[in-house]
Amino acid sequence: MSLRAGSGRFPSISFLIRESQLVLHHNRPLSESSQHQLSDFTHRSSLPPQLLVSAFARLHARLWCSCIHVVMSSDKNVFVDLTSSPGSSPRSAVRGAPATVSTIELAGPSLDLAGVRASLGALQQSVDQVEALRELRSDHANLRREFLATRRRAEDLDRQLADAANAASPYVLFCQRKYDLVRHQLESTQTQLAECLDALQERLDNSHELEACRLRNRDLKIRYDEAVSEFQDRISTLEAQLAAASSFGVIVPPDTARRIADLESQLTQSQVDLQVARHRQSALASELRESTTSLKAAQAEVTRLEAVIKHKNGRLRTLNDNYERRLRVADTTIATHTAELGRLQDRVSTLDRDLQKASQRAQAAISQRDSG
């Protein structure tokens, strides 16, 4: 309750103080009862606001009547009805006709103006202290409400941060499992690719060997054809010589038949070698065809594995990008909530210090009021 605000029954304290100071300024003495009431009110100024108001109401009644008496007595043409009833207002006692009113001039005892001024100053100081105490209590209530709101906001942020961490954990675990699975598949695919590359390299080495065998076979075939042609020429020559010798009755040397038998045996051996070479050539051709087919299959498998690896790498990069993006978003969210939580904690600390300072000021004001 503010002591500066007036009530419906009497003016405000500030107004009465100004009235009293006006009376003192014109050197108008107060009545003895008013002096006692003012002194008593000054001594009670350290009481609570309700007692101050009650005491000042009694002081006001005396002081108001004294002010009216003093003001009316300063004008010779205005009179005061001192026989009016207690319930009537002193202002209604003022009349213009001097026939029915007393003309007794009021005279009050001497008054210590310095003491009254000191009492009024103490009263004004008490009013200011009570007003400051009311403002401090209002500030204390506002700071407490703001402190509670900030603490609730910090608790909400803590819950949101915990919920965000709990919500992000399953997704992070899922991404980690998917990443491990894809990585395992990639490693197995890379192992299969290495095996296929080794087989392909072996097939390529075999193809080189087959090519060398083919070249040797061609050389052997050429040499065989040359040897067969030479033997056939020699056989033809020998047969011609034998026919000529037989027709002329020439005795054939005994080593001619042996030589012919040797040549025939060499021809048979050459035919056998040719047949073996042809079989070997067929086997090499079959193996070459199989190697070519295997090479094509290996190349197709390598192409497929490369496509699979490319797809797995793309999938792995996508998962890594999504995982890193989610982690960045989670880190950003956590950093934002952490920063806001820090700011709120700083704000709570500031409000707590302000609240302590306000409490200290309120306690100091109460102590000063009690000691006054």
C-alpha positions as a Markdown table, in Angstrom:
| # | Residue | x | y | z |
|---|---|---|---|---|
| 1 | Met | 0.0 | 0.0 | 0.0 |
| 2 | Ser | 1.5 | 3.3 | -1.0 |
| 3 | Leu | 1.4 | 6.1 | 1.6 |
| 4 | Arg | 1.5 | 8.7 | -1.1 |
| 5 | Ala | -2.0 | 7.8 | -2.4 |
| 6 | Gly | -4.9 | 9.6 | -0.7 |
| 7 | Ser | -8.0 | 7.9 | 0.6 |
| 8 | Gly | -11.6 | 8.9 | 0.5 |
| 9 | Arg | -11.6 | 10.2 | 4.1 |
| 10 | Phe | -8.5 | 12.4 | 4.2 |
| 11 | Pro | -6.0 | 13.9 | 1.8 |
| 12 | Ser | -2.7 | 12.2 | 1.0 |
| 13 | Ile | 0.4 | 12.4 | 3.3 |
| 14 | Ser | 2.3 | 14.5 | 0.8 |
| 15 | Phe | -0.6 | 17.0 | 0.7 |
| 16 | Leu | -0.7 | 17.2 | 4.5 |
| 17 | Ile | 3.0 | 17.7 | 4.6 |
| 18 | Arg | 2.8 | 20.5 | 2.1 |
| 19 | Glu | 0.0 | 22.1 | 4.2 |
| 20 | Ser | 2.0 | 21.8 | 7.3 |
| 21 | Gln | 5.0 | 23.3 | 5.6 |
| 22 | Leu | 2.8 | 26.1 | 4.3 |
| 23 | Val | 1.6 | 26.9 | 7.9 |
| 24 | Leu | 5.2 | 26.8 | 9.1 |
| 25 | His | 6.3 | 29.0 | 6.2 |
| 26 | His | 3.8 | 31.7 | 7.3 |
| 27 | Asn | 4.9 | 31.3 | 10.9 |
| 28 | Arg | 1.5 | 30.1 | 12.0 |
| 29 | Pro | 1.7 | 28.2 | 15.2 |
| 30 | Leu | 0.1 | 24.8 | 15.6 |
| 31 | Ser | -2.0 | 23.8 | 18.5 |
| 32 | Glu | -0.5 | 21.9 | 21.3 |
| 33 | Ser | -2.5 | 18.8 | 20.6 |
| 34 | Ser | -1.4 | 18.9 | 17.0 |
| 35 | Gln | 2.2 | 19.1 | 18.1 |
| 36 | His | 1.7 | 16.1 | 20.4 |
| 37 | Gln | 0.1 | 14.2 | 17.5 |
| 38 | Leu | 2.8 | 15.1 | 15.1 |
| 39 | Ser | 5.5 | 14.1 | 17.6 |
| 40 | Asp | 3.7 | 10.8 | 18.3 |
| 41 | Phe | 3.4 | 10.1 | 14.5 |
| 42 | Thr | 7.1 | 10.9 | 14.0 |
| 43 | His | 8.0 | 8.3 | 16.7 |
| 44 | Arg | 5.7 | 5.8 | 15.1 |
| 45 | Ser | 7.1 | 6.3 | 11.5 |
| 46 | Ser | 9.1 | 3.1 | 11.9 |
| 47 | Leu | 5.9 | 1.0 | 12.2 |
| 48 | Pro | 4.2 | -0.9 | 9.3 |
| 49 | Pro | 2.2 | 1.1 | 6.7 |
| 50 | Gln | -1.2 | 0.3 | 8.2 |
| 51 | Leu | -0.2 | 1.8 | 11.6 |
| 52 | Leu | 1.3 | 4.8 | 9.8 |
| 53 | Val | -2.0 | 5.4 | 8.0 |
| 54 | Ser | -4.0 | 5.1 | 11.2 |
| 55 | Ala | -1.7 | 7.4 | 13.2 |
| 56 | Phe | -1.6 | 10.0 | 10.3 |
| 57 | Ala | -5.4 | 10.0 | 10.1 |
| 58 | Arg | -5.6 | 11.2 | 13.7 |
| 59 | Leu | -2.8 | 13.7 | 13.1 |
| 60 | His | -4.6 | 14.9 | 10.0 |
| 61 | Ala | -7.8 | 15.7 | 11.9 |
| 62 | Arg | -6.0 | 17.8 | 14.4 |
| 63 | Leu | -3.7 | 19.4 | 11.9 |
| 64 | Trp | -6.5 | 20.3 | 9.5 |
| 65 | Cys | -8.6 | 22.0 | 12.2 |
| 66 | Ser | -5.5 | 23.9 | 13.3 |
| 67 | Cys | -4.8 | 25.0 | 9.7 |
| 68 | Ile | -8.3 | 26.2 | 9.3 |
| 69 | His | -8.3 | 28.1 | 12.6 |
| 70 | Val | -5.0 | 29.8 | 11.7 |
| 71 | Val | -6.0 | 30.7 | 8.1 |
| 72 | Met | -9.4 | 32.1 | 9.2 |
| 73 | Ser | -7.9 | 34.1 | 12.0 |
| 74 | Ser | -5.7 | 36.0 | 9.5 |
| 75 | Asp | -8.7 | 37.6 | 7.9 |
| 76 | Lys | -10.8 | 40.1 | 9.9 |
| 77 | Asn | -13.8 | 39.8 | 7.6 |
| 78 | Val | -14.1 | 36.1 | 7.9 |
| 79 | Phe | -15.4 | 34.2 | 11.0 |
| 80 | Val | -15.4 | 30.6 | 12.1 |
| 81 | Asp | -18.3 | 28.9 | 13.8 |
| 82 | Leu | -16.7 | 27.2 | 16.7 |
| 83 | Thr | -20.1 | 25.9 | 18.0 |
| 84 | Ser | -20.8 | 23.8 | 14.9 |
| 85 | Ser | -21.5 | 20.1 | 15.4 |
| 86 | Pro | -18.6 | 17.6 | 15.3 |
| 87 | Gly | -20.0 | 15.8 | 12.2 |
| 88 | Ser | -20.1 | 19.0 | 10.1 |
| 89 | Ser | -17.2 | 20.1 | 7.9 |
| 90 | Pro | -15.1 | 23.0 | 9.1 |
| 91 | Arg | -15.6 | 24.5 | 5.7 |
| 92 | Ser | -19.3 | 24.7 | 6.1 |
| 93 | Ala | -18.8 | 26.8 | 9.2 |
| 94 | Val | -17.6 | 29.8 | 7.2 |
| 95 | Arg | -20.3 | 32.4 | 6.9 |
| 96 | Gly | -20.5 | 36.0 | 5.7 |
| 97 | Ala | -22.8 | 37.2 | 8.5 |
| 98 | Pro | -21.0 | 38.1 | 11.8 |
| 99 | Ala | -24.3 | 38.2 | 13.8 |
| 100 | Thr | -24.3 | 34.6 | 14.9 |
| 101 | Val | -20.6 | 33.7 | 15.1 |
| 102 | Ser | -18.0 | 34.3 | 17.7 |
| 103 | Thr | -15.3 | 36.8 | 16.9 |
| 104 | Ile | -12.8 | 35.5 | 19.4 |
| 105 | Glu | -9.4 | 35.7 | 17.9 |
| 106 | Leu | -7.5 | 32.4 | 18.2 |
| 107 | Ala | -4.0 | 32.4 | 19.6 |
| 108 | Gly | -1.9 | 29.3 | 19.8 |
| 109 | Pro | 1.1 | 28.7 | 22.0 |
| 110 | Ser | 4.6 | 29.1 | 20.6 |
| 111 | Leu | 5.9 | 26.2 | 18.5 |
| 112 | Asp | 9.4 | 25.0 | 17.8 |
| 113 | Leu | 9.4 | 25.4 | 14.1 |
| 114 | Ala | 12.8 | 23.6 | 13.7 |
| 115 | Gly | 11.5 | 20.6 | 15.5 |
| 116 | Val | 8.4 | 20.5 | 13.5 |
| 117 | Arg | 10.3 | 20.8 | 10.3 |
| 118 | Ala | 12.6 | 18.0 | 11.4 |
| 119 | Ser | 9.6 | 15.8 | 12.3 |
| 120 | Leu | 8.1 | 16.5 | 8.9 |
| 121 | Gly | 11.4 | 15.7 | 7.2 |
| 122 | Ala | 11.6 | 12.4 | 9.2 |
| 123 | Leu | 8.0 | 11.7 | 8.1 |
| 124 | Gln | 8.9 | 12.4 | 4.5 |
| 125 | Gln | 11.9 | 10.1 | 4.8 |
| 126 | Ser | 9.8 | 7.3 | 6.3 |
| 127 | Val | 7.3 | 7.7 | 3.4 |
| 128 | Asp | 10.1 | 7.5 | 0.9 |
| 129 | Gln | 11.5 | 4.4 | 2.6 |
| 130 | Val | 8.1 | 2.7 | 2.6 |
| 131 | Glu | 7.7 | 3.6 | -1.1 |
| 132 | Ala | 11.2 | 2.3 | -1.9 |
| 133 | Leu | 10.5 | -0.8 | 0.0 |
| 134 | Arg | 7.3 | -1.4 | -2.0 |
| 135 | Glu | 9.2 | -0.9 | -5.3 |
| 136 | Leu | 11.9 | -3.3 | -4.1 |
| 137 | Arg | 9.3 | -5.9 | -3.3 |
| 138 | Ser | 7.7 | -5.4 | -6.7 |
| 139 | Asp | 11.1 | -5.7 | -8.4 |
| 140 | His | 11.8 | -8.8 | -6.3 |
| 141 | Ala | 8.6 | -10.4 | -7.4 |
| 142 | Asn | 9.3 | -9.6 | -11.1 |
| 143 | Leu | 12.8 | -10.9 | -10.8 |
| 144 | Arg | 11.6 | -14.1 | -9.2 |
| 145 | Arg | 9.0 | -14.6 | -11.9 |
| 146 | Glu | 11.6 | -14.0 | -14.6 |
| 147 | Phe | 14.0 | -16.4 | -12.8 |
| 148 | Leu | 11.4 | -19.1 | -12.6 |
| 149 | Ala | 10.5 | -18.7 | -16.3 |
| 150 | Thr | 14.1 | -18.8 | -17.3 |
| 151 | Arg | 14.7 | -22.0 | -15.2 |
| 152 | Arg | 11.6 | -23.6 | -16.8 |
| 153 | Arg | 13.0 | -22.7 | -20.2 |
| 154 | Ala | 16.4 | -24.2 | -19.3 |
| 155 | Glu | 14.6 | -27.4 | -18.1 |
| 156 | Asp | 12.6 | -27.5 | -21.4 |
| 157 | Leu | 15.8 | -27.2 | -23.4 |
| 158 | Asp | 17.5 | -29.9 | -21.3 |
| 159 | Arg | 14.5 | -32.2 | -22.1 |
| 160 | Gln | 14.6 | -31.3 | -25.8 |
| 161 | Leu | 18.3 | -31.9 | -25.9 |
| 162 | Ala | 17.9 | -35.3 | -24.3 |
| 163 | Asp | 15.0 | -36.2 | -26.6 |
| 164 | Ala | 17.1 | -35.2 | -29.6 |
| 165 | Ala | 20.0 | -37.3 | -28.5 |
| 166 | Asn | 17.7 | -40.3 | -27.8 |
| 167 | Ala | 16.0 | -39.8 | -31.2 |
| 168 | Ala | 19.3 | -39.6 | -33.0 |
| 169 | Ser | 20.9 | -42.6 | -31.4 |
| 170 | Pro | 18.7 | -45.3 | -33.2 |
| 171 | Tyr | 19.3 | -43.7 | -36.6 |
| 172 | Val | 23.0 | -43.5 | -35.9 |
| 173 | Leu | 23.1 | -47.1 | -34.9 |
| 174 | Phe | 21.1 | -48.1 | -38.0 |
| 175 | Cys | 23.4 | -46.1 | -40.3 |
| 176 | Gln | 26.4 | -47.7 | -38.6 |
| 177 | Arg | 25.0 | -51.2 | -39.1 |
| 178 | Lys | 24.2 | -50.5 | -42.8 |
| 179 | Tyr | 27.7 | -49.0 | -43.2 |
| 180 | Asp | 29.3 | -52.1 | -41.7 |
| 181 | Leu | 27.2 | -54.4 | -43.9 |
| 182 | Val | 28.0 | -52.5 | -47.1 |
| 183 | Arg | 31.6 | -52.4 | -46.1 |
| 184 | His | 31.7 | -56.1 | -45.6 |
| 185 | Gln | 30.0 | -56.7 | -48.9 |
| 186 | Leu | 32.5 | -54.4 | -50.6 |
| 187 | Glu | 35.4 | -56.2 | -49.1 |
| 188 | Ser | 34.0 | -59.6 | -50.2 |
| 189 | Thr | 33.4 | -58.2 | -53.7 |
| 190 | Gln | 36.9 | -56.8 | -53.8 |
| 191 | Thr | 38.3 | -60.3 | -52.8 |
| 192 | Gln | 36.2 | -61.9 | -55.6 |
| 193 | Leu | 37.5 | -59.3 | -58.0 |
| 194 | Ala | 41.1 | -60.0 | -57.0 |
| 195 | Glu | 40.5 | -63.8 | -57.6 |
| 196 | Cys | 38.9 | -63.2 | -61.0 |
| 197 | Leu | 41.8 | -60.9 | -61.9 |
| 198 | Asp | 44.3 | -63.6 | -60.9 |
| 199 | Ala | 42.3 | -66.2 | -63.0 |
| 200 | Leu | 42.2 | -63.8 | -65.9 |
| 201 | Gln | 45.9 | -63.2 | -65.7 |
| 202 | Glu | 46.5 | -66.9 | -65.6 |
| 203 | Arg | 44.3 | -67.3 | -68.7 |
| 204 | Leu | 46.2 | -64.6 | -70.4 |
| 205 | Asp | 49.4 | -66.3 | -69.6 |
| 206 | Asn | 48.0 | -69.6 | -71.0 |
| 207 | Ser | 46.9 | -67.7 | -74.1 |
| 208 | His | 50.4 | -66.5 | -74.6 |
| 209 | Glu | 51.7 | -70.1 | -74.2 |
| 210 | Leu | 49.0 | -71.3 | -76.7 |
| 211 | Glu | 50.1 | -68.6 | -79.1 |
| 212 | Ala | 53.8 | -69.8 | -78.8 |
| 213 | Cys | 52.7 | -73.4 | -79.3 |
| 214 | Arg | 50.7 | -72.4 | -82.4 |
| 215 | Leu | 53.8 | -70.7 | -83.8 |
| 216 | Arg | 55.9 | -73.7 | -83.1 |
| 217 | Asn | 53.3 | -76.0 | -84.6 |
| 218 | Arg | 53.2 | -73.9 | -87.8 |
| 219 | Asp | 57.0 | -74.1 | -88.0 |
| 220 | Leu | 57.0 | -77.8 | -87.5 |
| 221 | Lys | 54.3 | -78.2 | -90.1 |
| 222 | Ile | 56.3 | -76.2 | -92.6 |
| 223 | Arg | 59.4 | -78.2 | -91.8 |
| 224 | Tyr | 57.3 | -81.5 | -92.1 |
| 225 | Asp | 56.0 | -80.4 | -95.5 |
| 226 | Glu | 59.4 | -79.6 | -96.7 |
| 227 | Ala | 60.8 | -83.0 | -95.4 |
| 228 | Val | 57.8 | -84.9 | -97.0 |
| 229 | Ser | 58.4 | -83.1 | -100.3 |
| 230 | Glu | 62.1 | -83.9 | -100.2 |
| 231 | Phe | 61.4 | -87.6 | -99.4 |
| 232 | Gln | 58.9 | -87.8 | -102.1 |
| 233 | Asp | 61.3 | -86.3 | -104.6 |
| 234 | Arg | 64.0 | -88.7 | -103.5 |
| 235 | Ile | 61.6 | -91.6 | -103.7 |
| 236 | Ser | 60.5 | -90.6 | -107.2 |
| 237 | Thr | 64.1 | -90.3 | -108.2 |
| 238 | Leu | 65.0 | -93.6 | -106.8 |
| 239 | Glu | 62.0 | -95.3 | -108.4 |
| 240 | Ala | 63.0 | -93.8 | -111.7 |
| 241 | Gln | 66.5 | -95.0 | -111.3 |
| 242 | Leu | 65.2 | -98.4 | -110.3 |
| 243 | Ala | 62.9 | -98.6 | -113.3 |
| 244 | Ala | 65.7 | -97.5 | -115.6 |
| 245 | Ala | 68.1 | -100.0 | -114.2 |
| 246 | Ser | 65.6 | -102.8 | -114.4 |
| 247 | Ser | 64.8 | -102.0 | -118.1 |
| 248 | Phe | 68.5 | -102.0 | -119.0 |
| 249 | Gly | 69.2 | -105.1 | -116.9 |
| 250 | Val | 71.4 | -103.3 | -114.6 |
| 251 | Ile | 72.0 | -105.0 | -111.3 |
| 252 | Val | 70.7 | -102.9 | -108.5 |
| 253 | Pro | 73.2 | -102.5 | -105.7 |
| 254 | Pro | 72.3 | -104.4 | -102.6 |
| 255 | Asp | 72.2 | -101.2 | -100.4 |
| 256 | Thr | 69.5 | -99.7 | -102.6 |
| 257 | Ala | 66.7 | -101.7 | -101.0 |
| 258 | Arg | 68.0 | -100.9 | -97.6 |
| 259 | Arg | 68.1 | -97.3 | -98.4 |
| 260 | Ile | 64.6 | -97.5 | -99.8 |
| 261 | Ala | 63.4 | -99.2 | -96.6 |
| 262 | Asp | 65.1 | -96.6 | -94.5 |
| 263 | Leu | 63.4 | -93.9 | -96.5 |
| 264 | Glu | 60.1 | -95.6 | -96.1 |
| 265 | Ser | 60.6 | -96.0 | -92.4 |
| 266 | Gln | 61.5 | -92.3 | -92.1 |
| 267 | Leu | 58.4 | -91.5 | -94.2 |
| 268 | Thr | 56.3 | -93.5 | -91.8 |
| 269 | Gln | 57.9 | -91.9 | -88.8 |
| 270 | Ser | 57.3 | -88.5 | -90.4 |
| 271 | Gln | 53.6 | -89.3 | -91.0 |
| 272 | Val | 53.3 | -90.5 | -87.4 |
| 273 | Asp | 54.9 | -87.3 | -86.2 |
| 274 | Leu | 52.6 | -85.3 | -88.5 |
| 275 | Gln | 49.6 | -87.1 | -87.0 |
| 276 | Val | 50.8 | -86.4 | -83.5 |
| 277 | Ala | 51.4 | -82.8 | -84.4 |
| 278 | Arg | 47.9 | -82.5 | -85.9 |
| 279 | His | 46.3 | -84.1 | -82.7 |
| 280 | Arg | 48.3 | -81.7 | -80.6 |
| 281 | Gln | 47.3 | -78.8 | -82.8 |
| 282 | Ser | 43.6 | -79.9 | -82.4 |
| 283 | Ala | 44.1 | -80.1 | -78.6 |
| 284 | Leu | 45.8 | -76.7 | -78.6 |
| 285 | Ala | 43.0 | -75.2 | -80.7 |
| 286 | Ser | 40.3 | -76.7 | -78.4 |
| 287 | Glu | 42.2 | -75.4 | -75.4 |
| 288 | Leu | 42.6 | -72.0 | -77.1 |
| 289 | Arg | 38.8 | -71.9 | -77.8 |
| 290 | Glu | 38.1 | -72.9 | -74.2 |
| 291 | Ser | 40.6 | -70.2 | -73.0 |
| 292 | Thr | 39.0 | -67.7 | -75.3 |
| 293 | Thr | 35.5 | -68.6 | -73.9 |
| 294 | Ser | 36.9 | -68.5 | -70.4 |
| 295 | Leu | 38.5 | -65.2 | -71.1 |
| 296 | Lys | 35.3 | -63.8 | -72.4 |
| 297 | Ala | 33.4 | -65.2 | -69.4 |
| 298 | Ala | 36.1 | -63.8 | -67.1 |
| 299 | Gln | 35.9 | -60.4 | -68.8 |
| 300 | Ala | 32.1 | -60.4 | -68.5 |
| 301 | Glu | 32.5 | -61.4 | -64.8 |
| 302 | Val | 35.1 | -58.7 | -64.3 |
| 303 | Thr | 32.8 | -56.2 | -66.0 |
| 304 | Arg | 29.9 | -57.3 | -63.8 |
| 305 | Leu | 32.0 | -57.1 | -60.7 |
| 306 | Glu | 33.3 | -53.7 | -61.6 |
| 307 | Ala | 29.7 | -52.6 | -62.1 |
| 308 | Val | 28.7 | -54.1 | -58.8 |
| 309 | Ile | 31.7 | -52.4 | -57.1 |
| 310 | Lys | 30.9 | -49.1 | -58.7 |
| 311 | His | 27.3 | -49.5 | -57.5 |
| 312 | Lys | 28.5 | -50.5 | -54.0 |
| 313 | Asn | 30.9 | -47.6 | -54.0 |
| 314 | Gly | 28.1 | -45.2 | -55.0 |
| 315 | Arg | 25.8 | -46.6 | -52.4 |
| 316 | Leu | 28.6 | -46.4 | -49.8 |
| 317 | Arg | 29.3 | -42.8 | -50.7 |
| 318 | Thr | 25.6 | -42.0 | -50.5 |
| 319 | Leu | 25.4 | -43.7 | -47.1 |
| 320 | Asn | 28.5 | -41.9 | -45.9 |
| 321 | Asp | 27.1 | -38.6 | -47.2 |
| 322 | Asn | 23.8 | -39.2 | -45.4 |
| 323 | Tyr | 25.5 | -40.3 | -42.3 |
| 324 | Glu | 27.9 | -37.3 | -42.3 |
| 325 | Arg | 25.0 | -34.9 | -43.0 |
| 326 | Arg | 22.9 | -36.4 | -40.2 |
| 327 | Leu | 25.9 | -36.2 | -37.9 |
| 328 | Arg | 26.5 | -32.5 | -38.9 |
| 329 | Val | 22.8 | -31.7 | -38.3 |
| 330 | Ala | 22.9 | -33.5 | -35.0 |
| 331 | Asp | 26.2 | -31.7 | -34.0 |
| 332 | Thr | 24.7 | -28.4 | -35.1 |
| 333 | Thr | 21.5 | -29.0 | -33.1 |
| 334 | Ile | 23.4 | -30.1 | -30.1 |
| 335 | Ala | 25.8 | -27.1 | -30.4 |
| 336 | Thr | 22.8 | -24.7 | -30.8 |
| 337 | His | 21.0 | -26.2 | -27.8 |
| 338 | Thr | 24.2 | -26.2 | -25.8 |
| 339 | Ala | 24.9 | -22.5 | -26.6 |
| 340 | Glu | 21.3 | -21.6 | -25.8 |
| 341 | Leu | 21.5 | -23.6 | -22.6 |
| 342 | Gly | 24.7 | -21.7 | -21.7 |
| 343 | Arg | 23.1 | -18.4 | -22.4 |
| 344 | Leu | 20.1 | -19.3 | -20.3 |
| 345 | Gln | 22.4 | -20.5 | -17.5 |
| 346 | Asp | 24.3 | -17.2 | -17.7 |
| 347 | Arg | 20.9 | -15.4 | -17.6 |
| 348 | Val | 19.8 | -17.5 | -14.6 |
| 349 | Ser | 23.1 | -16.6 | -12.9 |
| 350 | Thr | 22.6 | -12.9 | -13.7 |
| 351 | Leu | 19.0 | -13.0 | -12.5 |
| 352 | Asp | 20.1 | -14.9 | -9.3 |
| 353 | Arg | 22.7 | -12.2 | -8.6 |
| 354 | Asp | 20.1 | -9.5 | -9.3 |
| 355 | Leu | 17.7 | -11.3 | -7.0 |
| 356 | Gln | 20.3 | -11.5 | -4.3 |
| 357 | Lys | 21.2 | -7.8 | -4.7 |
| 358 | Ala | 17.5 | -6.9 | -4.6 |
| 359 | Ser | 17.1 | -9.0 | -1.5 |
| 360 | Gln | 20.1 | -7.4 | 0.1 |
| 361 | Arg | 18.7 | -3.9 | -0.8 |
| 362 | Ala | 15.3 | -4.9 | 0.6 |
| 363 | Gln | 17.0 | -6.2 | 3.8 |
| 364 | Ala | 19.1 | -3.0 | 4.0 |
| 365 | Ala | 16.0 | -0.9 | 3.6 |
| 366 | Ile | 14.1 | -2.9 | 6.2 |
| 367 | Ser | 17.0 | -2.7 | 8.6 |
| 368 | Gln | 17.4 | 1.1 | 8.0 |
| 369 | Arg | 13.6 | 1.5 | 8.5 |
| 370 | Asp | 13.7 | -0.5 | 11.7 |
| 371 | Ser | 16.7 | 1.3 | 13.0 |
| 372 | Gly | 15.2 | 4.7 | 12.1 |
